Structure formats: C-alpha cells, structure tokens
Amino acid sequence: MFRQSLVAYGLAIVCACCASTAFAQMPNPYGMSVNLETAKKIAAPALAEAKKNNWNMAVAIVDTDGNLVYFEKMDGTQLASPNIAIGKARAAAQFKRPTKALEDALAAGGDGLRILGLPGALPVEGGIPLVSEGKIVGAIGVSGGASPQDAQCAKAGADLLK
C-alpha cells in the first residue's frame, strides 16, 4: 500500500513538472497594459480623424483585461456610442483581434453564428487591439458613425503605437 502511494506520488510530481514546462512554453500575447498617458496619446489621432471628417465619435481605450483606462466623447455624439465604444474596445482586447474579424465571422453564417453566444463579443467594426513590441497592451474602440468610419478613426489611434 505504501509502495503504491509512493509510486502514485512520484508520477504526480513528474506529470506536474511536465505540465508546468508545457504551460511555460505557451506564448503570452499580452504585454504590460497601456497607461493613462499613452491612452490619451492614442485617443488624440482617433479624435482628430473624426473631427477632420465632421464625425461625432466616442473613443475608449482599455487595458489588457478590458478595463477602461481613458474615454472621451465629442459633443453631439449619439447617446448609444459611449457604451458601444467601450464594448468594442473590450471585445478587441479580450478576443485578441479586431472586432471586424468577429463581424466577418458572423456575416459568414454557419459556425460563425456561434459568436452571438459568446459573452462580450461585439461583432461590429471599430475595435482594434493595441500592439506594442508584438504584445497586446490594450485596445481602442470607437463609435458614433458608420462601422467603417469608426474603424478608420480607431486605426488612426492604434497606428500611433506602430
């Protein structure tokens, strides 16, 4: 009985060591979260793009967890846009892809319809992960215009880190 317990304990240690090695080798796509100062700098070109085109937009910057770091809304932006911008930013950060990819998958139908059941997925263009040195550091979400307009402004902000 003692011998069987000792063997089982030894096997458990070996499995744990192998598992920790496997987990350690998995790449982490996330870096240090964007800070407030950088978030304000990212929002500025997005808002400038909106202003240049006479679009009233809401811009949200979130950290890697999807928590709001910075938000700004232009005067005259539609009432639903603040929550939509934040939702787009959160979805882009948490799903590690632009919300346009979610939109495209949904539009394809079939298995893409599963997106409707994913909590936090917002399959509408205008959310883009923020990438610095190959790592996701947060995301930007923009709302207030047509989806391509939102994406155009979000891209202007996200490009600041390139």
C-alpha positions as CSV (number, residue, x, y, z in Angstrom):
1,M,0.0,0.0,0.0
2,F,2.8,2.4,1.0
3,R,4.7,1.5,-2.2
4,Q,1.7,2.1,-4.4
5,S,1.2,5.5,-2.8
6,L,4.8,6.4,-3.2
7,V,4.7,5.4,-6.9
8,A,1.5,7.4,-7.4
9,Y,3.0,10.4,-5.7
10,G,6.1,10.2,-7.9
11,L,4.0,10.0,-11.0
12,A,2.0,13.0,-9.9
13,I,5.3,15.0,-9.5
14,V,6.5,14.0,-12.9
15,C,3.2,15.0,-14.5
16,A,3.2,18.3,-12.7
17,C,6.7,19.1,-13.9
18,C,5.8,18.2,-17.5
19,A,2.7,20.2,-17.4
20,S,4.4,23.3,-16.0
21,T,7.0,23.0,-18.8
22,A,4.3,22.8,-21.4
23,F,2.5,25.8,-19.9
24,A,5.7,27.8,-19.6
25,Q,6.3,27.4,-23.4
26,M,2.9,28.8,-24.3
27,P,3.4,32.4,-25.6
28,N,1.7,35.2,-23.8
29,P,0.2,37.6,-26.3
30,Y,-0.3,40.3,-23.7
31,G,2.3,42.8,-22.5
32,M,2.2,45.5,-19.8
33,S,-1.1,47.3,-20.0
34,V,-1.3,50.8,-21.6
35,N,-1.1,53.6,-19.1
36,L,-3.2,56.8,-18.9
37,E,-0.6,59.0,-20.5
38,T,-0.3,56.7,-23.5
39,A,-4.0,56.1,-23.7
40,K,-4.6,59.9,-24.1
41,K,-2.0,60.0,-26.9
42,I,-3.7,57.1,-28.7
43,A,-7.1,58.7,-28.4
44,A,-5.9,62.0,-29.9
45,P,-5.3,60.9,-33.5
46,A,-8.6,59.0,-33.4
47,L,-10.5,62.1,-32.3
48,A,-8.5,64.2,-34.8
49,E,-9.6,61.9,-37.7
50,A,-13.2,62.1,-36.5
51,K,-13.0,65.9,-36.3
52,K,-11.4,66.2,-39.8
53,N,-14.3,64.3,-41.3
54,N,-17.0,66.0,-39.2
55,W,-18.0,62.8,-37.4
56,N,-19.0,62.9,-33.8
57,M,-17.3,60.0,-32.0
58,A,-16.8,58.4,-28.7
59,V,-13.3,56.8,-28.1
60,A,-12.5,54.3,-25.4
61,I,-9.1,52.9,-24.5
62,V,-8.9,49.8,-22.3
63,D,-6.1,47.8,-20.8
64,T,-5.3,44.1,-21.5
65,D,-8.2,43.0,-19.2
66,G,-10.7,45.2,-20.9
67,N,-10.9,47.7,-18.1
68,L,-11.4,51.3,-19.1
69,V,-8.2,53.4,-19.0
70,Y,-9.4,56.5,-20.9
71,F,-12.6,57.7,-22.5
72,E,-13.6,60.8,-24.5
73,K,-16.8,61.7,-26.3
74,M,-17.2,64.5,-28.7
75,D,-20.1,66.9,-28.3
76,G,-23.1,65.8,-30.3
77,T,-22.2,62.1,-30.3
78,Q,-25.2,59.8,-30.3
79,L,-26.3,58.6,-26.9
80,A,-25.6,54.9,-27.5
81,S,-22.0,55.4,-28.7
82,P,-20.2,55.6,-25.3
83,N,-21.2,52.1,-24.3
84,I,-20.6,50.8,-27.8
85,A,-17.1,52.2,-28.0
86,I,-16.2,50.7,-24.6
87,G,-17.7,47.3,-25.7
88,K,-15.8,47.3,-28.9
89,A,-12.5,48.1,-27.1
90,R,-13.2,45.3,-24.5
91,A,-14.0,42.8,-27.2
92,A,-10.9,43.6,-29.2
93,A,-8.7,43.2,-26.1
94,Q,-10.3,40.1,-24.8
95,F,-10.7,38.2,-28.1
96,K,-7.2,39.4,-29.3
97,R,-8.5,40.5,-32.6
98,P,-10.2,43.5,-34.3
99,T,-14.0,43.4,-33.9
100,K,-14.1,43.4,-37.7
101,A,-12.9,39.8,-37.6
102,L,-15.9,38.9,-35.3
103,E,-18.2,40.8,-37.7
104,D,-16.9,38.9,-40.7
105,A,-17.2,35.5,-39.0
106,L,-20.8,36.3,-38.1
107,A,-21.6,37.5,-41.6
108,A,-20.3,34.2,-43.0
109,G,-23.0,32.4,-41.1
110,G,-22.8,28.7,-40.3
111,D,-20.4,28.2,-37.5
112,G,-19.8,32.0,-37.4
113,L,-23.2,32.4,-35.8
114,R,-21.7,31.0,-32.6
115,I,-20.3,34.5,-32.0
116,L,-23.8,35.5,-30.9
117,G,-23.4,33.2,-27.9
118,L,-20.0,34.5,-26.7
119,P,-20.2,36.8,-23.7
120,G,-18.6,40.2,-24.5
121,A,-18.2,39.6,-28.3
122,L,-19.3,42.7,-30.1
123,P,-19.2,41.8,-33.8
124,V,-19.2,45.3,-35.2
125,E,-16.2,47.1,-36.8
126,G,-14.4,49.7,-34.8
127,G,-12.5,47.9,-32.1
128,I,-8.7,47.2,-32.6
129,P,-6.1,45.7,-30.3
130,L,-3.3,48.0,-29.4
131,V,0.0,46.2,-30.1
132,S,3.4,47.3,-28.8
133,E,6.6,45.3,-29.4
134,G,4.5,42.4,-30.6
135,K,2.3,42.2,-27.5
136,I,-1.3,43.3,-26.9
137,V,-1.2,46.2,-24.4
138,G,-4.9,47.1,-24.6
139,A,-7.4,48.1,-27.3
140,I,-9.2,51.1,-28.8
141,G,-12.9,51.2,-29.5
142,V,-14.7,53.9,-31.5
143,S,-18.4,54.5,-32.1
144,G,-20.5,57.3,-33.5
145,G,-20.5,56.9,-37.2
146,A,-21.0,54.0,-39.7
147,S,-18.8,51.0,-38.8
148,P,-16.1,51.8,-41.5
149,Q,-15.9,55.3,-40.1
150,D,-15.5,54.0,-36.6
151,A,-12.7,51.7,-37.8
152,Q,-11.0,54.5,-39.7
153,C,-10.8,56.5,-36.5
154,A,-9.7,53.5,-34.4
155,K,-7.0,52.7,-36.9
156,A,-5.7,56.3,-36.6
157,G,-5.3,55.8,-32.9
158,A,-3.9,52.3,-33.0
159,D,-1.3,53.3,-35.6
160,L,0.3,55.6,-33.0
161,L,2.0,52.5,-31.5
162,K,3.5,51.3,-34.7
